[in-house]
Amino acid sequence: MIAPQHRIYASFFLFAVTTGALMARLPDIQTHLGISEGQLGLTMIGMAIGSLIALTFGPPVVEKLGFRKTALLTVLGPAVLFSTIPWLPVAPAMFVVLFFAGLLAGALEINLNVEIDRLEVQTGQRFMNRAHGFWSVGFFVTALFGAVIRQSGLSAGWHLGIVAVIVVLVAGSLLFSATEAPKPVRAGDSGHRFAFPNLGLLPLCLIGFAAFLVEGAGIDWSAIYMRNVFAVEPFIGGMGLTLFAFFMAAMRLSADPIVARFGPRNVAMVMLTAASLGALLVGTAPSAELALVGFALMGAGCSAVYPLAVSAAAQRTDRPAAVNVAAIGQVSFVVFFLAPPLLGFVAEYLGIRMSYLICLPLLLAGLWASSFALGTRSVEAPHGMPPEPLGPNG
C-alpha cells in the first residue's frame, strides 16, 4: 500500500524530471528551430502565461476534478507535451505547446499543495517541505543526467520521448488508484472562484518573493558570477550551483521535523537570516572559497521558506485553500520567470556582485513579514480537525 504523501512526493519528483529534461535540451532545440537567445526567451514566456492563467482561474476546475484526475492530467500531460517540442518546425508552435504545458503546471501547483495541506490536517504531520524537496532533488538529478545524455549524442527527440514514456508509466501506475484526503471544514471555503493575492496574503507573498528571488540568483547566475569575479576553472565555477542545489534539497527533505519542533516562524526567520548572510557573503567575498560558502548558505536559507508560506496560505480561513495557494503561486511563478532577466540587467549595468546585494532588502522584508505572518507552532492537529491558525487572519 502506497502512502498518500508518497504519491505526492513522486508527482513533484517526476514533474521536475520532465521540466529538467527540457531545460537540459534547450540548446539543441534552439539550434533545431534556428532562433536567437532572445527569441527563445520570448518563446519560453508561453509557459509563464499559461501558468499564471491556471493559477488565476484554475482553483474551481481543480476542485471539481479532484486530486486523482488532476494529478494524472498535470503530471503525465507536460511530459507528453514536452516530448513533441524537438519535432516542431517553428518557434510559434513551441510557444503554443509551452502555453498548454503552463496551464497544466499551474494546476499541478494548486492540486499538489492543497492535497498536502489536507493530509497535514488529517494526520497532524508535516509533509510540505519534504514534498518540495523532492522537486529540488528531481530537478537536480535530471539536470546532471541530462548533461551526460546530451554528451552521449542522444537526440533531444529520443531523450524527451524516453522521459515521457517513463513518466507516463510510473506516474500512471502510482496515481491511478490514488484517493483524496478529506477536505477540512474552514470558514470562508465558498464564494471565491478566482485567485488573486488579497491584503491579508501580501505578507506571505513577500516571503515567497524573497525566497524565489534568492533561488533565481543562485541557480541562474552562480556559474557566471564565479567565472567573471574569480576567473576559476569550469569545475570550480559549477560548484556554486552544485552547493546551492545540494543544500537546498537537503534542507527541504529534512525541514519537516525541525518545523514540527520549533515552529514555522522560528524556522523561517533563521533560514531567511542565513540566506541574507549568504547573499551578503557572495556580494562581498574576497575569495572563491568564501563565495562558495555564501552559495551554500543561500541554498539552505531559501529552501523551506516558500513551502512554509504555502502551508500558511492554505490554512488561512478567509478563502478556500485552493484559492490562497494559487494566489501565492502566482507570485512564485512571476518571480521565477522574471527574476533572471532582471538580475541580469543589474549585473550588466551595476556589476554582478550587485545582483546578490540587491536581494538583501527583499530578504530583510521577508524576514520582517515572517515575524508575524507565520505561526509559532507546527501543525499538530487531531485527525480530521483543523490545525492551529498560522496567519494573522487564520
JOGI-V540062 format. One record per residue. N is the residue number from 1. PHI is phi in radians with two decimals (* if undefined). BURIAL is + if it has 9 or more other ideal C-beta (glycine too) atoms within 8 Angstrom, else -. D_FIRST is the distance of its C-alpha to the first C-alpha in whole Angstrom. Layout:
BEGIN
n->N phi->PHI burial->BURIAL d_first->D_FIRST
n->N phi->PHI burial->BURIAL d_first->D_FIRST
END
This chain:
BEGIN
n->1 phi->* burial->- d_first->0
n->2 phi->-1.53 burial->- d_first->4
n->3 phi->-1.16 burial->- d_first->6
n->4 phi->-0.97 burial->+ d_first->9
n->5 phi->-1.15 burial->+ d_first->12
n->6 phi->-1.21 burial->- d_first->10
n->7 phi->-1.12 burial->+ d_first->11
n->8 phi->-1.22 burial->+ d_first->14
n->9 phi->-0.99 burial->+ d_first->15
n->10 phi->-1.12 burial->+ d_first->15
n->11 phi->-1.12 burial->+ d_first->17
n->12 phi->-1.06 burial->+ d_first->19
n->13 phi->-1.09 burial->+ d_first->19
n->14 phi->-1.21 burial->+ d_first->20
n->15 phi->-1.14 burial->+ d_first->22
n->16 phi->-1.15 burial->+ d_first->24
n->17 phi->-1.05 burial->+ d_first->24
n->18 phi->-1.07 burial->+ d_first->26
n->19 phi->-1.16 burial->+ d_first->28
n->20 phi->-1.10 burial->+ d_first->29
n->21 phi->-1.11 burial->+ d_first->30
n->22 phi->-1.10 burial->+ d_first->32
n->23 phi->-1.07 burial->+ d_first->34
n->24 phi->-1.15 burial->+ d_first->35
n->25 phi->-1.79 burial->+ d_first->36
n->26 phi->-1.01 burial->+ d_first->38
n->27 phi->-1.03 burial->- d_first->42
n->28 phi->-1.22 burial->+ d_first->41
n->29 phi->-1.16 burial->+ d_first->41
n->30 phi->-1.06 burial->+ d_first->44
n->31 phi->-1.11 burial->- d_first->46
n->32 phi->-1.06 burial->- d_first->45
n->33 phi->-1.45 burial->+ d_first->46
n->34 phi->1.18 burial->- d_first->49
n->35 phi->-2.08 burial->- d_first->48
n->36 phi->-1.43 burial->- d_first->49
n->37 phi->-1.08 burial->- d_first->47
n->38 phi->-1.13 burial->- d_first->48
n->39 phi->-1.16 burial->+ d_first->47
n->40 phi->-1.12 burial->+ d_first->44
n->41 phi->-1.07 burial->+ d_first->44
n->42 phi->-1.13 burial->- d_first->45
n->43 phi->-1.12 burial->+ d_first->42
n->44 phi->-1.18 burial->+ d_first->39
n->45 phi->-1.11 burial->+ d_first->40
n->46 phi->-0.96 burial->+ d_first->39
n->47 phi->-1.21 burial->+ d_first->35
n->48 phi->-1.11 burial->+ d_first->37
n->49 phi->-1.11 burial->+ d_first->38
n->50 phi->-1.06 burial->+ d_first->35
n->51 phi->-1.11 burial->+ d_first->33
n->52 phi->-1.13 burial->+ d_first->36
n->53 phi->-1.12 burial->+ d_first->36
n->54 phi->-1.12 burial->+ d_first->32
n->55 phi->-1.20 burial->+ d_first->32
n->56 phi->-1.44 burial->+ d_first->35
n->57 phi->-1.92 burial->+ d_first->35
n->58 phi->-1.42 burial->+ d_first->31
n->59 phi->-0.88 burial->+ d_first->29
n->60 phi->-1.14 burial->+ d_first->30
n->61 phi->-1.19 burial->+ d_first->29
n->62 phi->-1.09 burial->+ d_first->25
n->63 phi->-1.08 burial->+ d_first->25
n->64 phi->-1.23 burial->- d_first->26
n->65 phi->-1.23 burial->- d_first->24
n->66 phi->1.53 burial->- d_first->21
n->67 phi->-1.11 burial->+ d_first->18
n->68 phi->-1.10 burial->+ d_first->16
n->69 phi->-1.11 burial->- d_first->20
n->70 phi->-1.15 burial->+ d_first->21
n->71 phi->-1.11 burial->+ d_first->18
n->72 phi->-1.04 burial->+ d_first->19
n->73 phi->-1.18 burial->+ d_first->22
n->74 phi->-1.52 burial->+ d_first->23
n->75 phi->-1.57 burial->+ d_first->21
n->76 phi->-1.32 burial->+ d_first->22
n->77 phi->-1.00 burial->+ d_first->25
n->78 phi->-1.04 burial->+ d_first->27
n->79 phi->-1.08 burial->+ d_first->26
n->80 phi->-1.18 burial->+ d_first->28
n->81 phi->-1.11 burial->+ d_first->31
n->82 phi->-1.09 burial->+ d_first->31
n->83 phi->-1.17 burial->+ d_first->31
n->84 phi->-1.49 burial->+ d_first->34
n->85 phi->-1.08 burial->+ d_first->36
n->86 phi->-1.10 burial->+ d_first->38
n->87 phi->-1.74 burial->- d_first->39
n->88 phi->-1.34 burial->+ d_first->41
n->89 phi->-1.49 burial->- d_first->45
n->90 phi->-2.41 burial->- d_first->46
n->91 phi->-1.10 burial->+ d_first->44
n->92 phi->-1.00 burial->- d_first->44
n->93 phi->-1.16 burial->+ d_first->42
n->94 phi->-1.13 burial->+ d_first->40
n->95 phi->-1.01 burial->+ d_first->40
n->96 phi->-1.13 burial->+ d_first->39
n->97 phi->-1.08 burial->+ d_first->36
n->98 phi->-1.16 burial->+ d_first->35
n->99 phi->-1.06 burial->+ d_first->36
n->100 phi->-1.21 burial->+ d_first->33
n->101 phi->-1.11 burial->+ d_first->31
n->102 phi->-1.14 burial->+ d_first->32
n->103 phi->-1.01 burial->+ d_first->31
n->104 phi->-1.22 burial->+ d_first->28
n->105 phi->-1.13 burial->+ d_first->27
n->106 phi->-1.12 burial->+ d_first->29
n->107 phi->-1.15 burial->+ d_first->26
n->108 phi->-1.09 burial->+ d_first->24
n->109 phi->-1.00 burial->+ d_first->25
n->110 phi->-1.15 burial->+ d_first->25
n->111 phi->-1.08 burial->+ d_first->22
n->112 phi->-1.20 burial->+ d_first->20
n->113 phi->-1.19 burial->+ d_first->22
n->114 phi->-1.17 burial->+ d_first->22
n->115 phi->-1.16 burial->+ d_first->18
n->116 phi->-1.09 burial->+ d_first->18
n->117 phi->-1.03 burial->+ d_first->21
n->118 phi->-1.15 burial->+ d_first->19
n->119 phi->-1.15 burial->+ d_first->16
n->120 phi->-1.11 burial->+ d_first->19
n->121 phi->-1.16 burial->+ d_first->21
n->122 phi->-1.17 burial->+ d_first->18
n->123 phi->-1.78 burial->- d_first->17
n->124 phi->1.28 burial->+ d_first->20
n->125 phi->-2.04 burial->+ d_first->19
n->126 phi->-1.77 burial->+ d_first->20
n->127 phi->-2.26 burial->+ d_first->18
n->128 phi->-1.06 burial->+ d_first->21
n->129 phi->-1.14 burial->+ d_first->23
n->130 phi->-1.11 burial->+ d_first->20
n->131 phi->-1.07 burial->+ d_first->19
n->132 phi->-1.19 burial->+ d_first->22
n->133 phi->-1.10 burial->+ d_first->23
n->134 phi->-1.20 burial->+ d_first->20
n->135 phi->-1.11 burial->+ d_first->23
n->136 phi->-1.08 burial->+ d_first->25
n->137 phi->-1.13 burial->+ d_first->24
n->138 phi->-1.06 burial->+ d_first->23
n->139 phi->-1.17 burial->+ d_first->27
n->140 phi->-1.14 burial->+ d_first->28
n->141 phi->-1.12 burial->+ d_first->26
n->142 phi->-1.21 burial->+ d_first->27
n->143 phi->-1.15 burial->+ d_first->31
n->144 phi->-1.15 burial->- d_first->31
n->145 phi->-1.16 burial->- d_first->30
n->146 phi->-1.06 burial->+ d_first->32
n->147 phi->-1.12 burial->+ d_first->35
n->148 phi->-1.16 burial->- d_first->35
n->149 phi->-1.11 burial->+ d_first->34
n->150 phi->-1.12 burial->+ d_first->37
n->151 phi->-1.13 burial->- d_first->39
n->152 phi->-1.23 burial->- d_first->38
n->153 phi->1.69 burial->- d_first->40
n->154 phi->-1.13 burial->- d_first->37
n->155 phi->-1.16 burial->- d_first->38
n->156 phi->-1.09 burial->+ d_first->36
n->157 phi->-1.08 burial->+ d_first->35
n->158 phi->-1.19 burial->- d_first->34
n->159 phi->-1.03 burial->+ d_first->32
n->160 phi->-1.21 burial->+ d_first->30
n->161 phi->-1.15 burial->+ d_first->30
n->162 phi->-1.11 burial->- d_first->28
n->163 phi->-1.04 burial->+ d_first->26
n->164 phi->-1.08 burial->+ d_first->25
n->165 phi->-1.09 burial->- d_first->24
n->166 phi->-1.08 burial->- d_first->21
n->167 phi->-1.13 burial->+ d_first->20
n->168 phi->-1.09 burial->+ d_first->20
n->169 phi->-1.20 burial->- d_first->18
n->170 phi->-1.24 burial->+ d_first->15
n->171 phi->-1.15 burial->+ d_first->15
n->172 phi->-1.06 burial->+ d_first->16
n->173 phi->-1.22 burial->- d_first->12
n->174 phi->-1.34 burial->+ d_first->10
n->175 phi->-1.71 burial->+ d_first->12
n->176 phi->-1.06 burial->- d_first->13
n->177 phi->-1.80 burial->- d_first->10
n->178 phi->-1.17 burial->+ d_first->11
n->179 phi->-1.99 burial->- d_first->12
n->180 phi->-1.85 burial->+ d_first->15
n->181 phi->-1.18 burial->+ d_first->16
n->182 phi->-1.10 burial->- d_first->19
n->183 phi->-1.35 burial->- d_first->22
n->184 phi->-1.20 burial->+ d_first->24
n->185 phi->-1.50 burial->- d_first->27
n->186 phi->-2.34 burial->+ d_first->30
n->187 phi->-1.12 burial->- d_first->34
n->188 phi->1.45 burial->+ d_first->35
n->189 phi->-1.50 burial->+ d_first->32
n->190 phi->-2.67 burial->- d_first->34
n->191 phi->1.58 burial->- d_first->37
n->192 phi->-2.14 burial->+ d_first->36
n->193 phi->-1.86 burial->- d_first->35
n->194 phi->-2.04 burial->- d_first->36
n->195 phi->-1.85 burial->+ d_first->35
n->196 phi->-2.39 burial->- d_first->38
n->197 phi->-1.07 burial->+ d_first->38
n->198 phi->-1.81 burial->+ d_first->40
n->199 phi->-1.06 burial->- d_first->43
n->200 phi->-1.17 burial->+ d_first->40
n->201 phi->-1.57 burial->+ d_first->37
n->202 phi->-1.03 burial->+ d_first->40
n->203 phi->-1.04 burial->+ d_first->40
n->204 phi->-1.20 burial->+ d_first->36
n->205 phi->-1.10 burial->+ d_first->37
n->206 phi->-1.13 burial->+ d_first->39
n->207 phi->-1.10 burial->+ d_first->37
n->208 phi->-1.13 burial->+ d_first->35
n->209 phi->-1.04 burial->+ d_first->38
n->210 phi->-1.08 burial->+ d_first->39
n->211 phi->-1.13 burial->+ d_first->35
n->212 phi->-1.30 burial->+ d_first->35
n->213 phi->-1.12 burial->+ d_first->39
n->214 phi->-1.14 burial->+ d_first->39
n->215 phi->-1.07 burial->+ d_first->36
n->216 phi->-1.11 burial->+ d_first->38
n->217 phi->-1.14 burial->+ d_first->41
n->218 phi->-1.29 burial->+ d_first->39
n->219 phi->-1.36 burial->+ d_first->37
n->220 phi->-1.50 burial->+ d_first->40
n->221 phi->-2.09 burial->+ d_first->43
n->222 phi->-1.11 burial->+ d_first->42
n->223 phi->-1.14 burial->+ d_first->43
n->224 phi->-1.17 burial->+ d_first->46
n->225 phi->-1.01 burial->+ d_first->47
n->226 phi->-1.10 burial->+ d_first->47
n->227 phi->-1.21 burial->+ d_first->49
n->228 phi->-1.30 burial->- d_first->52
n->229 phi->-1.46 burial->+ d_first->52
n->230 phi->-2.03 burial->- d_first->52
n->231 phi->0.91 burial->- d_first->52
n->232 phi->-1.43 burial->+ d_first->50
n->233 phi->-1.21 burial->- d_first->49
n->234 phi->-0.95 burial->- d_first->46
n->235 phi->-1.09 burial->- d_first->43
n->236 phi->-1.17 burial->+ d_first->44
n->237 phi->-1.07 burial->+ d_first->44
n->238 phi->-1.29 burial->+ d_first->41
n->239 phi->-1.18 burial->+ d_first->40
n->240 phi->-1.06 burial->+ d_first->40
n->241 phi->-1.15 burial->+ d_first->37
n->242 phi->-1.06 burial->- d_first->35
n->243 phi->-1.16 burial->+ d_first->36
n->244 phi->-1.03 burial->+ d_first->35
n->245 phi->-1.16 burial->+ d_first->32
n->246 phi->-1.11 burial->+ d_first->30
n->247 phi->-1.23 burial->+ d_first->31
n->248 phi->-1.15 burial->+ d_first->30
n->249 phi->-1.15 burial->+ d_first->26
n->250 phi->-1.08 burial->+ d_first->27
n->251 phi->-1.22 burial->+ d_first->28
n->252 phi->-1.12 burial->+ d_first->25
n->253 phi->-1.23 burial->+ d_first->22
n->254 phi->-1.90 burial->+ d_first->24
n->255 phi->-1.35 burial->+ d_first->25
n->256 phi->-1.01 burial->+ d_first->23
n->257 phi->-1.13 burial->- d_first->24
n->258 phi->-1.18 burial->+ d_first->27
n->259 phi->-1.12 burial->+ d_first->27
n->260 phi->-1.06 burial->+ d_first->26
n->261 phi->-1.52 burial->- d_first->29
n->262 phi->-1.85 burial->- d_first->32
n->263 phi->1.62 burial->+ d_first->31
n->264 phi->-1.04 burial->+ d_first->31
n->265 phi->-1.08 burial->+ d_first->35
n->266 phi->-1.12 burial->+ d_first->35
n->267 phi->-1.13 burial->+ d_first->33
n->268 phi->-1.09 burial->+ d_first->34
n->269 phi->-1.17 burial->+ d_first->38
n->270 phi->-1.15 burial->- d_first->37
n->271 phi->-1.17 burial->+ d_first->35
n->272 phi->-1.18 burial->+ d_first->38
n->273 phi->-1.13 burial->+ d_first->41
n->274 phi->-1.10 burial->+ d_first->39
n->275 phi->-1.10 burial->+ d_first->39
n->276 phi->-1.12 burial->+ d_first->43
n->277 phi->-1.11 burial->+ d_first->44
n->278 phi->-1.12 burial->+ d_first->42
n->279 phi->-1.11 burial->+ d_first->44
n->280 phi->-1.12 burial->+ d_first->47
n->281 phi->-1.16 burial->+ d_first->47
n->282 phi->-1.13 burial->+ d_first->46
n->283 phi->-1.22 burial->+ d_first->49
n->284 phi->-2.19 burial->- d_first->52
n->285 phi->-1.04 burial->+ d_first->50
n->286 phi->-1.48 burial->- d_first->53
n->287 phi->-2.46 burial->- d_first->51
n->288 phi->-1.14 burial->+ d_first->48
n->289 phi->-1.10 burial->- d_first->47
n->290 phi->-1.19 burial->+ d_first->47
n->291 phi->-1.11 burial->+ d_first->46
n->292 phi->-1.13 burial->+ d_first->43
n->293 phi->-1.08 burial->+ d_first->42
n->294 phi->-1.08 burial->+ d_first->42
n->295 phi->-1.12 burial->+ d_first->40
n->296 phi->-1.09 burial->+ d_first->37
n->297 phi->-1.12 burial->+ d_first->38
n->298 phi->-1.11 burial->+ d_first->38
n->299 phi->-1.10 burial->+ d_first->34
n->300 phi->-1.16 burial->+ d_first->33
n->301 phi->-1.24 burial->+ d_first->35
n->302 phi->-1.65 burial->+ d_first->34
n->303 phi->-1.06 burial->+ d_first->30
n->304 phi->-1.71 burial->+ d_first->29
n->305 phi->-1.16 burial->+ d_first->31
n->306 phi->-1.13 burial->+ d_first->30
n->307 phi->-1.00 burial->+ d_first->27
n->308 phi->-1.14 burial->+ d_first->28
n->309 phi->-1.16 burial->+ d_first->31
n->310 phi->-1.12 burial->+ d_first->28
n->311 phi->-1.05 burial->+ d_first->26
n->312 phi->-1.13 burial->+ d_first->30
n->313 phi->-1.14 burial->+ d_first->31
n->314 phi->-1.16 burial->+ d_first->27
n->315 phi->-1.62 burial->+ d_first->28
n->316 phi->-1.16 burial->+ d_first->32
n->317 phi->-1.86 burial->+ d_first->33
n->318 phi->-1.39 burial->+ d_first->36
n->319 phi->-2.55 burial->+ d_first->34
n->320 phi->-1.02 burial->+ d_first->30
n->321 phi->-1.01 burial->+ d_first->28
n->322 phi->-1.07 burial->+ d_first->27
n->323 phi->-1.21 burial->+ d_first->31
n->324 phi->-1.19 burial->+ d_first->32
n->325 phi->-1.10 burial->+ d_first->29
n->326 phi->-1.12 burial->+ d_first->30
n->327 phi->-1.12 burial->+ d_first->34
n->328 phi->-1.27 burial->+ d_first->33
n->329 phi->-1.14 burial->+ d_first->31
n->330 phi->-1.00 burial->+ d_first->35
n->331 phi->-1.08 burial->+ d_first->36
n->332 phi->-1.10 burial->+ d_first->34
n->333 phi->-1.20 burial->+ d_first->34
n->334 phi->-1.07 burial->+ d_first->38
n->335 phi->-1.16 burial->+ d_first->38
n->336 phi->-1.02 burial->+ d_first->36
n->337 phi->-1.59 burial->+ d_first->38
n->338 phi->-1.73 burial->- d_first->42
n->339 phi->-1.07 burial->+ d_first->42
n->340 phi->-0.99 burial->+ d_first->42
n->341 phi->-1.17 burial->- d_first->45
n->342 phi->-1.15 burial->- d_first->47
n->343 phi->-1.18 burial->+ d_first->46
n->344 phi->-1.13 burial->+ d_first->48
n->345 phi->-1.09 burial->- d_first->51
n->346 phi->-1.08 burial->+ d_first->51
n->347 phi->-1.09 burial->+ d_first->51
n->348 phi->-1.19 burial->- d_first->54
n->349 phi->-1.79 burial->- d_first->56
n->350 phi->-2.08 burial->- d_first->56
n->351 phi->1.78 burial->- d_first->54
n->352 phi->-1.22 burial->+ d_first->51
n->353 phi->-1.08 burial->+ d_first->51
n->354 phi->-1.18 burial->+ d_first->51
n->355 phi->-1.09 burial->+ d_first->48
n->356 phi->-1.66 burial->+ d_first->46
n->357 phi->-1.16 burial->+ d_first->49
n->358 phi->-1.25 burial->+ d_first->48
n->359 phi->-1.28 burial->+ d_first->45
n->360 phi->-1.05 burial->+ d_first->46
n->361 phi->-1.02 burial->- d_first->47
n->362 phi->-1.25 burial->+ d_first->44
n->363 phi->-1.11 burial->+ d_first->42
n->364 phi->-1.18 burial->+ d_first->45
n->365 phi->-1.14 burial->+ d_first->44
n->366 phi->-1.13 burial->+ d_first->40
n->367 phi->-1.10 burial->+ d_first->41
n->368 phi->-1.09 burial->- d_first->43
n->369 phi->-1.12 burial->+ d_first->41
n->370 phi->-1.12 burial->+ d_first->38
n->371 phi->-1.16 burial->- d_first->40
n->372 phi->-2.33 burial->- d_first->40
n->373 phi->-1.58 burial->+ d_first->37
n->374 phi->-1.98 burial->+ d_first->34
n->375 phi->-1.31 burial->+ d_first->34
n->376 phi->-1.55 burial->- d_first->34
n->377 phi->-2.13 burial->- d_first->31
n->378 phi->-1.41 burial->+ d_first->28
n->379 phi->-1.34 burial->+ d_first->25
n->380 phi->-2.33 burial->- d_first->24
n->381 phi->-1.72 burial->+ d_first->24
n->382 phi->-1.10 burial->- d_first->23
n->383 phi->-1.03 burial->- d_first->20
n->384 phi->1.41 burial->- d_first->21
n->385 phi->-1.90 burial->- d_first->25
n->386 phi->-1.15 burial->- d_first->26
n->387 phi->-1.36 burial->+ d_first->27
n->388 phi->-1.10 burial->- d_first->30
n->389 phi->-1.00 burial->+ d_first->32
n->390 phi->-1.91 burial->+ d_first->32
n->391 phi->-2.08 burial->+ d_first->35
n->392 phi->-1.13 burial->- d_first->39
n->393 phi->-2.08 burial->- d_first->38
n->394 phi->2.68 burial->+ d_first->34
END
